[in-house]
Amino acid sequence: MDQRIDAVYGSSRHAYPASAMVGDYLRAAAGLVPSAALLVGASVGGVATVILGSFAAIFAIFGLRTVLRHGTSLEMTETGLRTHGMSRRRLAWADLDRMKLAYYSTRRDRKAGWMQLELGGGGGKLGLDSRIDGFDRLVRRAAEAARARRLALSDATVANLDALGIRVPETGTGR
């Protein structure tokens, strides 16, 4: 079955476009710059130093994670997924033992938000969000691999796959 699927999907490269990462860079800078400026430029007490230092560290880590994500590309092949860049990971479709597709809303009416795909297998895991180029294609291929492996999927994952127009058999769900 995988050969038929791979004939449809083939090999492809995916990356996070700069336009999708701008907001994360701005959020990191908006938190790091004022925190660091207050630490360096103002005379603050010990408790304030710890609090400001903690904020600066959190935003610095977020900024570093953004740089790493932006600098990493993903290759989808016949046999699985492979990342290129500073963070290198591999996930074989034959080893896939976990798939979760979550939706995170940014508004109460759930009309805005993003999706997060988490895959696991062979002792490793890989997380992608819907800002990556070709996200739908990646999710569709992961769903096909999950179906071939007869993985139990949560109700939320099945509902989110359905929202993308991807159908999975009822018998393969973990209810």
N, C-alpha and C positions, 0 to 999 in steps of 0.2 A: 504494500500500500504506500509506503514512503516514497518509492520511485515515482509513482503517479503524482503524488503531491509535489515532489521536488521538480518534476517536469513543468508543473504549473507555476511554482514559485521561483525556482532557480536560485542562483546566488545574487546577492545584492548587498550594497553598503548603505549604512544609515548613520546619521550624525545629528546632533542638536545644532540647529542654525543659530547664528549670532543673534538674530532678531528675537528668538525665543528665550535667549539667556540674558538679555539686557535687563529685564526686571529683577532677576536674581542678583546681578552685579550691582544694580542701584540699591537694592535692599541691604546687601552686605556693606556697601559704602556708607549708606545712611545710618547704619548702626555703629560701624567701626570708627569712622572719622570723628564723630562727636565724642564717643567714649574715650578714644585715644587722646583727643585734643584736651579734654578735661583732665585726664590723668597726667599729661605732660605739662599743661599750661596753668593749672589751678592747684592751689595748695589745699589738699583735702585730707581728712582724717583717715585712720586705718580702716574703719568700716566702709566708708565711701570708696576708698582705694580698692578694697576687695570687690565691692559691688560693680564699680566701673570696670575693673580688670576682668571680672567675669563676663560682663556684657561685651567688652572688646574681644575676649577670647571666643565667645560664641559666634559673634559676627565674623571674626577672622576665619574660624573653622568653616562657617557657611560659605564664605568667599572662596576658600581653598577648594571646598567640595564643588562649587560652581565651576571653577577653573578646570578641575579634573574632569568633570562631566562634559564640559564644552570641548575639551581636548581629546576626548575619547570617541572613537567611531566604532560601529558595530557591523560585523559582517555576518550575514545569514547565508549559510551554505546548505548543501544537501544533507550534511551530517549534523548540523547544529548551529550554534551561535558562537562567535569569537569576537572579543573586544580588542581594539588596537589603540595604543596610546600609553599613557603612564599607568593606567589600570588595565591589566591583562587578565582576562578570564575566558574560560571555555565552558560550554554547556552542550553536550551531545543530546540530540533528540531521543536517541535510544536510551539515555539515562534519565530522561525527564520523569520526576516522581512528584512534582509539586507545581501547581499553577494557581495563581490568585490574580484576579483582575478587580481592582477597587476603583470606585469613583469618589472623588472628594469635591464637594460642592463649595463654591465661594459665596453663594447666595441662598437665602431661605427657599426660594422657589425652585432651586436645583437646576436652573437654566444656564448656569455658568460654573465651570470647574475644570478638573483634569482627571485623567485616568492614570493609574499606576499598575503596571504589569510586573508581577514577581514570579520568577521561574526558579526551580531548584532541581538538582539531580547530580548524582555522582559526587556528593559531598560539597558541591558548590552552589552558589545562588547568583542570580542576576536580576537587577531591578531596572525598569525603564519607565519613563513617563510619557504621556501622550504628546509632548512637545517634539519628540524625536521624529525626523522625517520618516515616513512610511510606517507609522505606528500601527495603523489598521492592518497592513500586510504582515507585520511581525506578529500581531495578536492572532490573526487568522491562521498563520502557520503553526504557532504554538498550540492553538486549539485543535488543529489537525493532529499534531503530535500527541496531545493529551488524549484525544479520541483513540488513536492507534494504540496507545499505552493503557487504555481503559482506566484513566485516572478519575477518581471521585472529585467532583468540583462542588464548591459551596453554592448555595442558592444565590448569594450575592454575585459570585463570578458568573454563573449562568445568566442572571438578569443583565449584567453588564455586557456579556457577550451578545445577548439578544439585542441590546441597545445599539450595538455596532452592526447588527444584521448577521451575526454568526450564530448558527443553530447548532446545538449539541444534543445528542440523544438523551432522553430522560433517564435511561438506565445507567448512564455514566455520571450522574450527579450524586453528591453526598448530602442527602437531606437529613 
